[in-house]
Amino acid sequence: MRRHRSNLGTLLHHVHVSGPLSRAALAERMGVNRSTIHGLTAELAAAGLVREEPPTGTTGAGRPSFVVVPESQRVSVLAFDVAVDRLTAARVGLGGPILDRRQVARSRAGADLDTVVRELAGMGRELLDAAPAGTTVAGIGASYCGMIRPGDGMVRYGPEMGWVDQAFGTELERALGIGLPVAVGNEAHLGALAEYTRGAGVGSPDLIYLHGDVGVGGGILVGGKPLGGEGGYGAEVGHMLVNPVGGRPCLCGSAGCLEAEAGEYAILEAAGRAGEFGREAVRAVARDAEAGHLAAAAAVAGIGDWLGIGVANLINLFNPSVVIFGGVLREIYEVAAPEVESRIAQHAMPVSRERAKLRVSGLADDATLLGAADRGFAALLHNPLKVE
């Protein structure tokens, strides 16, 4: 029975990640015969999770293999993304499409658990009310910009907003009141998994994802598995020391951290825009630098130096096959690539850097949201029919 449950979950996972797949392709991926695939598909179809369709555009002799398609419109999760200055809620269908979304601004006003939970729960109820009749909500996932305790969604530490031991997952579950637990993860950890699943890291199980928002977050995958550390708080690459002498103060209490030298505050201050804030202000600096504005170009080049030092350290430590720049670092890297690459060439060992590819996020601003959605789908994919 356990093997049967595992096969059901594996088949559903394949169509969730890869989209429509033929019975023949599924049989090859799973190492089973087509009759087994037919039986598994029939069970999942009866549960409303997938459907089978005849292939389109096929020619040639022989009977074509039916295509197994995820029921994206019928089966979905609620996904939430909590960033420093915005809150996003979405209904995401099986297979990954974002079916509907809501977003509101978040003021940078300190510990605001009650406000965040109230806003997210309100948007979540709006999404459920707007969903077509017959829609099934399979789970709830949330991404948060801080250090998350595995298991209960407690935010142990969120330096930008002063969150310490805030029961985010429990409170959001209570406020939503739909009888489903909220699976919470760190934004960059979830972004790394999403990029590996369906973004710029597909096929690269050893990857590093750098997420730029106000600070710099990191997610590290080793063999396709997230590197969480003993307590689940690993990969805090934004607080890696890159400038030990005269470094900028960091909200974590240290100085010279990668986040302090290459985060939002450093970028805007270096560009002479210290009174501004937010992702659009950072992206405006990147656009100005690309257009040749001297102050912006000098600022981005300086940020690229610190970013390159940080990436060189990560390449030496983890020997990744790909390093992905997400969030606002996506635009910063596209302009500062020469400085980043120069620092890597100078500081990373040749045998470690020679195969490391540098890429921008394939999912752009949706990486962390889609990572949260996959947390919501995890229980369904583990046991689609709740078979023991």
C-alpha positions in Angstrom: 0.0 0.0 0.0 2.8 2.4 0.8 4.4 1.7 -2.6 1.0 2.4 -4.3 0.6 5.6 -2.4 4.2 6.6 -3.4 3.5 5.9 -7.0 0.3 8.0 -7.0 2.3 10.9 -5.5 5.1 10.5 -7.9 2.9 10.5 -10.9 1.0 13.6 -9.7 4.3 15.3 -8.9 5.5 14.8 -12.4 2.5 16.4 -14.0 2.5 19.1 -11.4 6.1 20.1 -12.2 6.3 19.3 -15.9 2.8 19.8 -17.1 0.9 17.5 -19.4 2.8 14.2 -20.0 2.0 11.2 -22.1 1.5 7.8 -20.4 4.6 6.6 -22.2 6.7 9.5 -20.8 5.4 8.8 -17.3 6.1 5.1 -17.6 9.7 5.9 -18.6 10.2 8.4 -15.9 8.8 6.2 -13.2 10.2 2.9 -14.4 6.9 1.1 -14.5 4.8 -0.3 -17.4 2.0 1.5 -19.1 -0.8 -0.6 -17.6 0.4 0.6 -14.1 0.3 4.2 -15.3 -3.2 3.6 -16.7 -4.4 2.3 -13.3 -2.7 5.1 -11.3 -4.1 7.8 -13.7 -7.6 6.3 -13.5 -7.5 6.7 -9.7 -6.2 10.2 -9.8 -8.8 11.1 -12.4 -11.6 9.7 -10.3 -10.4 12.0 -7.5 -10.6 15.0 -9.8 -6.8 15.6 -9.7 -5.9 14.9 -13.4 -7.6 14.2 -16.6 -6.6 12.3 -19.8 -6.7 13.8 -23.2 -5.8 12.5 -26.7 -2.6 14.0 -28.0 -2.8 16.7 -30.5 -0.8 17.0 -33.7 0.5 13.4 -33.8 1.1 11.5 -37.0 2.5 8.1 -37.9 1.6 4.5 -37.3 0.6 3.1 -33.9 -1.8 4.0 -31.2 -0.9 7.4 -29.7 -0.3 7.6 -25.9 -2.9 9.6 -24.0 -1.7 12.7 -22.2 -2.2 13.1 -18.5 -3.1 16.7 -17.6 -3.3 18.3 -14.1 -6.7 19.7 -13.2 -5.3 23.2 -12.7 -8.6 25.0 -12.6 -10.3 22.6 -10.2 -7.5 22.0 -7.7 -5.5 24.8 -6.2 -3.9 26.2 -3.1 -3.8 29.5 -1.4 -0.3 31.0 -1.5 0.9 34.0 0.5 4.1 36.0 0.2 5.1 38.4 3.0 7.9 40.9 2.0 9.1 43.9 3.9 6.9 46.4 1.9 4.2 44.3 0.3 1.8 41.5 1.0 0.7 39.1 -1.8 -2.0 36.5 -1.9 -2.8 34.2 -4.8 -4.7 31.1 -5.8 -2.3 28.8 -7.6 -3.5 25.8 -9.6 -2.1 22.3 -9.6 0.7 22.5 -12.2 1.7 26.0 -11.1 -0.5 28.6 -12.9 -1.4 31.6 -10.9 -5.2 31.8 -11.3 -5.9 34.9 -9.3 -4.0 37.3 -7.0 -4.2 40.2 -4.7 -1.5 42.6 -3.4 -1.4 45.4 -0.9 1.4 47.6 0.4 2.9 46.9 3.8 4.1 49.9 5.8 7.6 49.6 7.4 6.2 50.2 10.9 7.8 47.5 13.0 6.3 44.3 14.5 2.9 44.1 12.8 1.7 40.5 13.1 -1.9 41.4 13.6 -2.0 43.7 10.6 -0.2 41.2 8.4 -2.5 38.4 9.4 -5.7 40.5 9.0 -4.6 41.7 5.5 -3.6 38.2 4.3 -6.8 36.6 5.7 -8.9 39.2 4.0 -7.2 38.7 0.6 -7.5 34.9 1.1 -11.2 35.1 1.7 -11.6 37.3 -1.4 -9.8 34.7 -3.5 -11.9 31.9 -2.2 -15.1 33.9 -2.8 -14.0 34.6 -6.4 -13.1 31.0 -7.1 -15.4 29.1 -9.5 -17.9 26.6 -8.0 -16.4 23.2 -7.5 -12.9 24.4 -6.8 -10.9 22.4 -4.3 -8.4 24.1 -2.0 -5.8 21.5 -1.3 -3.5 23.4 1.1 -2.1 26.8 2.2 1.5 27.9 1.8 3.2 31.1 2.9 6.6 32.7 2.3 8.0 35.1 5.0 11.1 37.4 4.9 12.7 36.0 8.0 13.9 32.9 9.9 11.2 30.4 10.2 11.0 27.5 12.7 10.2 24.3 10.8 6.9 22.7 11.7 4.8 25.5 13.2 5.5 28.6 11.1 6.9 30.6 14.0 9.0 33.6 12.8 12.0 33.3 15.1 13.6 36.5 13.7 12.8 39.0 11.1 15.3 41.8 11.4 13.8 44.3 9.0 10.5 44.6 11.0 11.7 43.5 14.4 9.7 40.3 14.5 11.0 37.9 17.2 9.1 34.7 18.0 5.9 35.7 16.2 3.4 32.9 15.7 2.7 33.7 12.1 1.6 30.3 10.8 -0.7 29.6 13.7 -2.3 33.0 13.7 -2.9 33.0 9.9 -4.5 29.5 10.1 -6.8 30.8 12.8 -7.8 33.9 10.9 -8.5 32.1 7.7 -10.6 29.5 9.5 -10.9 27.0 6.7 -9.5 24.0 8.6 -6.2 23.8 6.8 -2.8 24.3 8.3 -0.5 27.0 6.9 2.9 25.7 5.8 5.4 28.5 6.2 8.9 28.8 4.8 11.7 31.4 4.4 11.3 33.4 1.2 14.7 32.6 -0.3 14.6 28.9 0.7 11.3 28.6 -1.1 12.5 30.7 -4.0 15.4 28.3 -4.5 13.1 25.3 -4.6 10.8 27.1 -7.1 13.7 28.0 -9.4 14.8 24.4 -9.3 11.3 23.0 -9.9 10.2 25.3 -12.8 12.7 28.2 -13.2 16.3 29.0 -14.0 17.6 26.1 -12.0 15.7 23.2 -13.7 18.2 20.3 -14.0 20.7 21.8 -11.6 20.3 20.2 -8.2 23.2 22.0 -6.7 22.3 25.6 -6.8 22.3 28.9 -4.9 19.5 31.4 -5.1 20.1 35.0 -4.0 17.0 37.0 -3.3 17.2 40.8 -3.2 14.4 42.6 -1.5 15.2 45.2 1.2 17.9 42.8 2.4 19.6 39.8 0.7 18.3 36.3 1.4 19.7 33.0 0.3 18.6 29.5 -0.5 21.0 26.7 -1.1 20.2 23.3 -2.6 22.5 20.3 -2.3 21.5 17.4 -4.4 18.1 19.0 -4.9 17.5 19.2 -1.2 17.5 22.5 0.8 20.4 23.1 3.1 18.6 24.1 6.3 21.1 23.5 9.0 20.6 22.0 12.5 17.6 24.2 13.4 16.3 25.0 9.9 17.9 28.5 9.9 20.8 27.9 7.5 21.8 29.7 4.3 21.5 33.2 5.8 23.9 34.4 3.1 22.8 38.0 3.6 24.6 38.0 6.9 27.9 36.6 5.5 30.7 39.0 6.3 32.2 40.6 3.1 33.6 43.9 4.5 35.2 43.4 7.9 37.0 46.8 8.0 34.7 49.8 8.0 31.7 47.9 6.8 28.2 49.4 6.9 26.1 48.6 10.0 23.6 45.8 9.5 20.2 45.4 11.2 21.3 42.0 12.5 23.7 43.9 14.9 26.9 43.2 12.9 28.6 45.3 10.2 29.9 44.6 6.8 27.3 41.9 6.0 26.5 41.2 2.3 23.0 42.5 3.0 24.4 45.7 4.4 26.8 46.3 1.5 24.5 45.2 -1.4 20.9 45.6 -0.1 18.4 48.3 -0.8 19.7 50.9 1.6 23.3 50.6 0.3 22.1 50.8 -3.4 20.0 53.9 -2.9 22.4 55.7 -0.7 25.3 55.1 -3.2 23.1 56.4 -6.0 22.2 59.6 -4.1 18.6 58.5 -3.5 18.8 57.9 0.2 15.3 59.4 0.8 13.6 56.8 -1.4 12.8 53.2 -0.7 11.3 50.1 -2.3 11.9 47.8 -5.2 10.9 50.3 -7.8 13.4 52.8 -6.6 16.2 50.1 -6.8 15.1 49.1 -10.2 15.1 52.8 -11.3 18.8 52.9 -10.2 19.5 49.8 -12.3 17.7 51.4 -15.3 19.6 54.7 -14.9 22.9 52.8 -14.7 22.2 50.9 -17.9 21.3 54.2 -19.6 24.8 55.5 -18.6 23.9 57.9 -15.8 27.2 58.3 -14.0 26.0 58.3 -10.3 23.8 55.3 -10.8 26.5 53.4 -12.9 29.1 54.0 -10.1 26.6 52.9 -7.5 25.7 49.7 -9.2 29.4 48.9 -10.0 30.2 49.3 -6.3 27.3 47.0 -5.4 28.5 44.5 -8.0 31.9 44.4 -6.3 30.4 43.4 -2.9 28.0 41.0 -4.6 30.8 39.4 -6.5 32.9 38.9 -3.3 29.9 37.2 -1.7 29.2 34.9 -4.6 32.9 34.0 -4.9 32.8 32.9 -1.2 29.7 30.8 -1.9 31.2 29.2 -5.0 34.3 28.2 -3.0 32.1 26.8 -0.2 29.4 24.9 -2.1 30.7 24.4 -5.7 27.2 25.1 -7.2 26.3 24.4 -10.8 24.3 27.6 -11.0 23.9 30.8 -9.0 20.6 32.6 -9.6 19.9 36.2 -8.9 16.3 36.9 -7.9 14.2 39.8 -6.6 15.8 43.2 -7.3 19.2 41.5 -7.6 17.9 40.3 -11.0 18.1 43.8 -12.4 21.2 44.7 -10.4 23.1 41.7 -11.7 22.1 42.3 -15.3 23.9 45.7 -15.1 26.7 44.8 -12.7 27.6 41.4 -14.3 31.2 42.6 -15.2 32.0 43.6 -11.6 30.4 40.4 -10.2 32.3 38.2 -12.7 35.5 40.0 -12.2 35.4 39.4 -8.4 34.5 35.7 -9.0 37.5 35.3 -11.3 39.7 37.0 -8.8 38.6 35.2 -5.6 36.9 31.9 -6.5 39.0 28.8 -7.1 39.2 27.9 -10.8 38.0 24.3 -10.3 34.9 25.5 -8.4 34.0 28.4 -10.7 34.7 26.8 -14.1 31.3 25.1 -14.3 29.3 27.5 -12.2 26.8 29.4 -14.3 25.3 32.8 -13.3 21.7 33.3 -14.2 18.8 35.6 -13.4 15.6 34.2 -12.0 13.4 32.5 -14.5 10.3 33.2 -12.3 11.1 36.9 -11.6 8.9 38.3 -8.8 6.8 35.1 -8.5 9.6 32.9 -7.4 8.9 33.1 -3.7 5.1 33.0 -4.2 5.4 29.9 -6.3 7.7 28.4 -3.7 5.0 29.1 -1.1 2.4 27.4 -3.4 4.5 24.3 -3.5 4.6 24.2 0.3 0.8 24.2 0.1 0.7 21.4 -2.4 3.2 19.2 -0.4 0.7 17.2 1.5 -1.4 16.5 -1.6 1.6 15.4 -3.6 2.8 13.1 -0.7 -0.5 11.3 -0.4 -3.0 12.3 -3.2 -5.8 10.1 -2.1 -5.0 10.0 1.7 -4.3 6.3 1.4 -2.6 4.7 4.3 
